[in-house]
Amino acid sequence: MNIVFMGSSTFAIPSLRILRKPEYNVRAVYSQPPRKAGRGKSYKEVPLAEFAFSQGLKVEQPQTLNDPSVVANLKSYEPDFLIVVAYGLILSKEVLKIPKKFSVNVHGSFLPYWRGAAPINHVIFNRDLSTGVSIVKMNEKLDAGPILRQEKVILDHTETFGSLHYLLSELGAKNLLKVLNNINSNKEVLQNDSLVSYAPKIKKLDTKLDFNQQASVLEARVRGLAPTPGAWFEYKKERFKVFRAKVVEGRGQAGSIINENLTIACGEQALDILEIQRQGKDIMSVSNLIRGFKFKKGDSINQSSH
């Protein structure tokens, strides 16, 4: 079985790893080009490309799939299947027609809920009771093709983006393997368009905590952005990232510090900050931070912005 694998983020690594078996001939891995990263802004390989190189696989990193020479090169691998997992580039009709069989996508939500780039973040933000993974036969519309297999996961509102991302990436790989092992007996289930919701890419502004919101909304946002990119607020012109918080009873003007242990009043209830990171420092408990740094009761959070 000839496969061309397409992916970029760490979410794709378990799916590529599970295909490293004799019956699956991964002819090439398509991944996004290196990106500027870190303070020095030096170029760094995206996680999936780094993994593929470490496995000695042939790696292609085109900027776009709309270039005729790129499409011709892709055709030269004569894939039976394109396997697409968190790739980040849109596949045209022309590209989707290249494989002899069809193109398969591993998506980190229980479709048709949360189509789009950031399903794991949004399912936590929304405090959903469940999510899952979906293996989809691709068509031109984003995450809209018929479902070949799904597995549901029950949520208990302790999940972080990191923990759920890991769980779903592993589940996605296992379900992808089941689909490929039963390729002639998978039933195709059409998605119910009336249930569709979208999970747009997380922008910088989405990561700033707005204390006018309810504390429960902010607690979910902290979990949905931990450990990366991290939710944050500003205090005395310094940015602090928040990695763990809990909802507590408390009153005060939204955004005001109501005790020195860093409990912050919200639009409804209050948020007890538990784990935090100062700029350029390690993540630590608030109890450790306040030994050497004081948050003054009555001060307001997010008063100034860069």
Protein Blocks (a to p, Z undefined) as FASTA:
>chain_A
ZZddddfblmlmmmmmmmmcfklccfbacddddddedjkopacddfklmmmmmnopacdd
dfbfkbfklmmmmmmnopabdcdehkopacdfklmmmpmkbccdddfbdcfehiajklml
mmmmnopabdcdddddddfbehkaccfbdcddddehlacfklmmmmmmmmmmmmmmmmmm
mmmlcccddddfklgccdddddfklmpccfkbcfklmmmmmmmmccbebiaddeehiacd
dfbdcdddddddehiafbfnopacdfbhcdddfbdcdehiacddfklmmmmoccdehiae
hkbcZZ
